[in-house]
Amino acid sequence: MAANRPSEPTANWWRDAAIYQIYVRSFADGDGDGTGDLAGVRARLPYLVELGVDALWFTPWYLSPLADGGYDVADYRTIDPAFGTLAEAEKLIAEARELGIRTIIDIVPNHVSDQHAWFRAALEAGSGSPERDLFHFRKGRGPDGATPPNDWVSEFGGTPWTRLDDGEWYLHLFATQQPDLNWAHPAVRQEHEEVLRFWFERGVSGVRIDSAALLAKDPALPDFAEGDPHPFVDRDELHDIYRAWRAIGDEYGGVFVGEVWLPDAERFARYLRPDELHTAFNFNFLACPWDAGLLRTAIDDTLSEHASVGAPATWVLCNHDVTRTVTRYGRAETGFGFDAKTFGTPTDLALGTRRARAAALLSLALPGAAYLYQGEELGLPEVDIPLDRIQDPMHFRKGGADPGRDGCRVPLPWSAQGPYAGFGADAEPWLPQPADWASYAADLQSDDPDSMLTLYREALRLRREEPGFATTGEPGARELTWLDAAPGVLALSRTEGLLCVVNLAAEAAELPEHTAVLLASGPLDGAGRLPQDTAVWLRA
C-alpha cells in the first residue's frame, strides 16, 4: 500500500486529511520500561502506513513532570527522557515524511508546568518582581488575604488559585501544577513564536493548539458579571495572537488546528478566518448522541459554520480526553459530557461496537478532515482503572466522583501472544491492561476480514482513492447533499456518485438505487436492506 501513497502531498493536504492521534505514553513501548516512546512509534510506522493515514498528531512529548499527562510542559524544546530524545523526534518526523505521513505537534500555550524555568524563577524572585509578571500573581481578598482573588472556577473543578507561603496567589485554570501564562506580556508571545519556528524548522507540518480559546484574560481578573464579556474565554485579544502565528506558519507551509470549545457558531468561525487558524476541532459532532436528527443537525451546523469563512470542517469521534466510542455508544446516554461521567455506568459493548462501526463510515464520508484517536481502529473499549492506579488529576480534583480520563489512555494491544499484549516486552505498562486486552490485538485483527481494523483500513483506502470523497474548499461548492430517507435514516451523497446511508431506526431500511456496494459496517440482510445501526457506502 505504501507504493500508492504520495511522497509529497499537495499544499491543501490538510483540507481532507485522515489524521491519527498518538498519545505517545500509551502507543508502543520500544525500550520495555512500561512507557510508550518514540522508538515504539518509529517501529510501528509500517502499521500506520498500512492503516492509510496522512498525518500523525502527537500529544505533548516535551519534558514534563506528567502532572496532567504531559500537558504540563517544563521545556518546549526538549523531548521528555521517558519518550526519547530530540534527535529521535527529528528522525521520526523525517522517516514518517518519507512514507508520505506528516507530523502535527501539540502546543500548550495557556499554561506551563510549575517546574518550567520561568515559574521557578518567579517563585524565587518574589512578590512584585518582573519574573512574576509572566504569570498571574495576585494578593488575596479579605483582611488577611486568605480568600482567592476572584470567584472563577477551575476547568478541573474548585478554585483556580493556589496560595504561596509569601501570601500571594497564582492562577491555574487547570491543575495546581499548571500556572497560567500572562499573554498580555510581550515575552510570552515572543517565546511561543520562537517555539513555533523551532519545530517548523525540524520538519513538522502543523500545530494543534491546546485550550486555544483560554489564553487571554481580562487584565483586571474580575469576578464573573452577568452581561459582561467572559473574563477568560474567547477574548477578542486572541485573534491578534493567532494572526501572528498564522504569518509564521505561512512561512513554513505549516497549518494550525485549534481546540476551540465554543457554543456560539459565529464566534467559533472567527478563529477560522483566512488569516488565522486553518481548522478547529468539531466538538458538537464528537459529543452528539446516537440520534439521526441530532447528528444531521450537528453536521449541518458544522458545515454552515465553516462555509462562512471557507474553512474545511473536522470530524472526530473520540480523543485522549473522551470516553471511547464503543463504550459511549453502548450506553443509555450516548452523548458525551464531562459532567456526566460516573463510575459503574452499564454498557452493552456489542451494541456500542455495531454503532461505532457505523459511525466510522459516517464520519469518514463527510467533507473535511477526519481525526482518529489511537485504538479506535481496534474497537477498544473504555477501561475501568482500579482506584489505586488512577493518575488523572481530573479524578482527584473532583473528589473522586469522576473516573477521569485514564480509561481511554490504556496502552495499546499489538500482539495476542506477546507480554502485555505486545505493548512492551519487559515492564508492566504504566496503566494496567484488562485481562481480555489481547483479544483486541492488532495482529489478530489484521487477518480478520470482519474486524474493526480491516473496516478502518478499507474505509481509509476508499476515502483516499475515490475522487468523490475529496474536499475542494472552493466557496459555494456543494460538498454534501442530503437525500430523502425514512425517519431514523441518514442518507447523503458526495460527488462522483458516492452515497453514504446510515440506519439508526429500529427497522431495516431500503437502500437508494445504486450500482455497487463499496463498503458496509456490517452484513446487509437477505433482501439487501440495511439493518439497524449499520452504515454503507454505495456507488449510484
N, C-alpha and C positions, 0 to 999 in steps of 0.2 A: 504493500500500500504506500510505502514511503516514496516510491518512484513516481506516484501520481500527484504528489504534493508540490506546490510551487516553492522554490527555494527563496524567492523574494516576493512576498505578497504585495499587492497594489497599495498605493498611498491611502486608499479608503478601506483597507482591510478590516478596520475596527467597526465598520457600519453593520456587518452581518457576521462577525466572527463568532466562533464557538470557543469560549474561554474557560479554562479549567482552574478552579481554585485549589491551591495547595496549602494546607496547614502543615508546615514542614515537620513539626514535632510529632505528627501522627501519620505521616505518609509512608516512609520506609526508612528503616534503621540500617545504615551502611556499616557502622563500626560495632554493632552489637551491644551498645550500652543501654538500650531500652528507650532511647530518644531518637526520633526521626532526624535526618540530617541531609545535607546537600549531596553527600556521596550516595545516599539512598535514592534521591531524586534522579541523579545522573544515571544510576544503574537502571532506572525504570523509564528512561526516555523512550526506548522502543515500544513499551506498552502505551505510552501517551501518543506516539505517532500512529500506532495501530488503532487506538481509540478514535483518532481523527480530529483532534482539537487544533486550533490555530494559535492559541496563546496560553501561557500559564500566568495566573495571578498568585503571587506568593504573599501570604500574610506575613507580618513583620519577622524578619530574620536577623535583626540587629541585636547588638549587645543589650541584654535586658535581665533584670532580676526575676522576670516572669511573675510578677505580682498580678498581672492581668493578661496572661497568655502571650506576652510579647508586645502588647500594646502600651507597655510602659518602657519607653526606649531610653537607654542610657547613652548611646552613641550611634548616630545615624550612618556613620561611615565605617563601622566595624561589624562584622558578622559575629553573632554570639558563638563562642567556642563550642557550645553543645551542638551547633549545626555545622561548623566547619570554619573556613577562612575566607577572607575577601578574594584571594586567588581562586579558590574553589567556586565562589559565586561567579567570578568572571568566566571561568571555564564552562560552567553550567549555562550561562547566558549565551556564550558563543556556540556551544555544542547544540543547544536547542535551536538556535537560529539556523545552523547548518541543516537541520532536519525540517526546516520550514515552520518552526514554532517560536513565537515571540515571547518576551518576558515583560510582565507588568509587576511592579513592586508596590508595596503599601507604605504610604507616608502618613504619619500620625501627627498632624500639626497643632491640635488643640492643647496637647499636654506632653510632658516628658516624664521620665522616671524620677523619683526622688533621689536616685543615685546619679543622675545626669550632673556633669561638672558645673553647669550653670546653677542648679538648685543647691548643690553642696556649697558653692561659693556664696550664694545668697544667705544660707543659714549661718555661715561663718562670719559674714560681713556685718550682719545685724541690722536692726531697725533703721530705716531712713537711708540705707546705702543704695548706690546705683545698681548693685547686683540684684537687689530685691525689686527694682523697677521692671525687671524682665518677667516678673510674675505678678500675681495679685495678692499682696500682703496688706492687711488692714488691722486697725485696732478693733476690739470687740465693743459691743454695746453694753450699757449698764454702768453703774458706778465703778465696778471693778473690772470691766471689760470681759466679763465671763460669758456673755451672750454673743452668738455668732453675728458677724457684721450685717447680714440680711436674712431674709426668710426663704432663700432659694432651697430647692430640693435636689439632691444628687441624682444622676441618672441611675445609680445603683441603690437609691433609697437613702433616707436620712439626710442630715445636713452636709453640704459640700464644703464645709470649713473645718480645718484642724488647727488647734491652738498649740503654739510652741511654748517652750519654757520661758522665753522672754516676754510672753504675753500677747504677741501678735498672732493673727490667724492667717492661713493661706487658703486659697480657693482651689478646689479639685472637683470638677463636675462628675468625675468617676471615682475610682478608688483613692484612698488616702495617699497611696504611693504614687499618684499621678497628678502632680501640681500643674494647673493650667498656666499657659504662657500668656503674656500680655502682648496681644497683636497690635496694640497702638504704638509699640516701641519699634523703631526702625531696625534695631539689631535683630529682632526676632524675624522680621520679614527678610532681611539680608541673609541670615543664616539658612533659612529654608530655601531661598532661591539658589544659594550655593550648593545645598544638598541635592536639589533637583539636577543641577548641572553635573555634579559628581556622578550620579547614577546614569544620566543620559550618556555621558562620556564613556561609561562602561558597557554601553550597548543595550540598555533597557529600552523598550518601545513605548511604555506607558506607565502611568502612576494612578493608583487608586487612592483616594483621599478619605481618610477615616473621619467620621463625625464632621463632615465638611460644612455644615451649617452652624456650628457652635463656636467658631474661633473668636469672633468679635464680641466684645461685651460693652454694655453701656458703661462709660468711664466712671459714672457715679456709683455703679454697683447697687442700684436702688432695690427696695422691696418691689414685689410684683404689684402693679396697679391696674385695675380694670380700665381698658381703653387705651393704655399706653403701649408703645411698641415693646415686644418681648425684650427683656434685658440681655439675653444671650443666645437666642435662636433666630437665625435668618436676619441678621442685622444688615443694613444696606452697605456698611463698610466692607463687607466680604467681597463685593464684586470687584473692587479695585485690586484686592489681593489676587483674585483669580485671573483678572486681565493681565497682571504682571506675570503670573505663572504661564498663561497661555502663550505669551510672547516668547518665553524661554522654551516651552515645548515646541513651538513652531520652528525655532532654530534647529532643532534636532529631529524634526518629524515625529515627535512624541505626542501621545494622547493622554487625556485625563478622564477618569471616571469618578464621580463624586458619590459618597454615601450621604444622600440628602433625604432625610425623613421630613416631609412637609405635606400637610393636608391640602394646602392651597395650591391649585394647579397653576395659577398664573405666577405665583411667587416661585414655584418649583421651576417653571420654564425659564425664568430669568437666568438661572445658572447655566443654561444651555444655549445662550445667545452666541453668535458666531465668534465672538472674541473672548469667550470664557471657556467653560468645560465642554468637552466633546460629547460626553454621555453622563448619565447618572443612574444609579440603581433604582429599579422599579419595585418598591416595596408593597404597593397596593395589590399587585398581582401575586407576589410571594405570600402575602397574608390572607389572600382571598379564600373563603370556604369552597368546598367542592359542590358548587351550585351553578347550573348553567347560566341563569340570569345574572348572577353576581359576577361570574367570570367574564361574560360578554361585556358587561358594563366596565369592568376593570380594564379589559383590552381596549374598548372604545375610548375610555378616558385617557389611557396611556398614549394611544396613537394621536389623539387630539392634542394633548399637552405638547407632544414632541413636534407635531406638524407645524405648530405656530411659530417655531424657531428653526425648522428644518433639520432637527436632530433625530438620529435613529433611537428607537426605544431599546430597552434592555429587558430580558426575561430571565427570571431565576426562580427556582422552587425551594431552595434551601441554601444555607451558608453556615459558617462556623459558629453563629450565634443562635441558630433557629432549630427547633425540633425537626428531626429528619422526616422526609416526606412520607415514607411508607408508614411511619408511626402516626403522624398527624392525620393522614387521610383514613386511617383505620379507627379513628375515634368518633364519638358522637358529635363533638365540636371540631370541625375540620379546618377552621381558620387558624390563624396564629396571632397571639398577642402575648407579650412578656408577662403581663399581669395575670394571665390565665394559667400559667404553668404551675402545676402541683404534682406532688408525688402520687403514685398509685392510680393514674388515670387508666381505665380499661381500654384495651386496644385490640382490634381484630387485624392482625398483620396480613392475613391472606387478602382481606378486603383492601387494606391500605396498599398492598403491593399491586393489586389489579388497577387501582386508581392511579398510583404513581406511574405505572407503565403508560396509561392513557395520557396522563398529564405531561409526560416526557414528549410524546408525539405532538400534543397541542402546543407546548411552549416552543419546540423546535420548528414548528410550522409557521410561527408568527414572524413578521418582518422586523428585523433588527438584530442585535447581538444577543447570544444566549450564554449564560453563565452556568457552569456545572460544578457543584461542590464535590470534592473528592469523596468517593464511596457511594455517591448517589447512583453511579453507573453499575454498582454491585447490588443495589437494593438494600443497603444496610439500614437496620432499624435504629432508633434511639435506644441507648443502653442505660439501664438503671445502675448508676455508680454507687457502690457501698458508701454509706455515710462517712466512714473513716478514710475514704480515698478521694472524696470530692476536693477539688482545688480551686474552683471558680469563685472569685470574690463576690460575684452576684449572689451566690447562695448564702454567704456569711453576712453580707450587708443587709440582706432581707430577713435576717433572723432564723435562717434555716428552713423557711417555708417554701422557698423556691429551690427546685433541684439544681438550678444553674445550667450552664451550657456545656459541661463536660460530656454529657451523654451523646452529643453529636461529634465529639472530638476523639473518640476511641481509636487507637491505632489500627490501620487497615489490615485485612486478611489477604495475604498474597498466595499462600500455599496451603493446601489441605493437610499436607504431611509434615511440613516444617515446624520447628519450635515456634510457639507464639503465633501460629497461623502464618508463618513466613515473614512476619514484620521485621524480626531481627533474630540473630542466632543465639545470643548468649544470655542477656539480661531480661528480666521481666519488663514489659512496657510500662511507661510512666503512668498510664491509666490502665486498669485491668480490662482484659477482653472477656466477654461472657463465654460460657462453656461451649456454645454452638457456633462460635465465630468462624471456625474453619469451614463450616458448611457454605459460607458466602465467599470463599476464596476465589481470587481471580483465575487461578489455573483451572479450577473446576468449571467455572462459568465460561471460560474461553472455548471449551469444546462442546458446550451445550447450546444447541440451536434455539432453545426456548428461554435462555437465561436473560436476566436484565442486562448484562454486559453485551451480549450479542445484539439485543434490541438497540442499545445506545450506539454501538459500532455501526450498525446498518443505517440507523437514522442519521447519524452524523455524515456517513458516506453519501447518502442520497442528498442530504442538505447541501453538501459541498459540490456535488456533481450536477445536480439538476438546476438549470438556469432559472427556473421559475421560483426558486427559493431566494434568489438574490434580492438585496435591498438597494434600490437605486439612490435613495436620498434626494431625489430631484423634487423641488417644490411642486405640490399638486399631483405628484404621481400616485396612482391608485395601487397601494401595496397590498390591500386586503379587501375582499368583498364578502359580505355575509350572504349566505344562501337561505332560501326558505327551508324550514325544518320543523319537525314536530316538537311540541313542548318538551323541554329537558334535553334537547339535542342541539349541539353546536355544529354548524356546517359552514365552512369558509373556503374561498378559492383564492389562490395566489395567481401569478401569471403562468403562461405556458401550459394551461390546463391542469394545474395541480390543485387537488382538493384535499381538505382535512375534515373528517367528521368524527365527533366525539359524542358518545351516548351516555348521558347522566340520568336518563329516565329509567323507570322500573322495567319497561318492556323493551324487547329487541326493536331496533329501528330499521326502516327501509333505507337503503343506500341510494344516493342520487345516481343517475346514469353515468357509467364510466366504462373505459376500455380495459383498464388493468388495475389490479391491487398492487401497490408498491410496497406497502408495509402495514402490518396491523399489530396492535399492542397485545392482542390475544386472538384465539380462534374465532372465526365467524361461525354463525350457526348453520345448520344444514341447508337452509334456504338462502344463504348468502346475506343474511341480515346481521346487523351489528348488535351484539349483546350489550347488556348494561355495563357501565364502567369500562368501556372499550373504545379505542380510537383507531382510525385507519387513514392511511394516505392513499389517494386514488389518482389515476390519470383519467381526465374526462375524455 
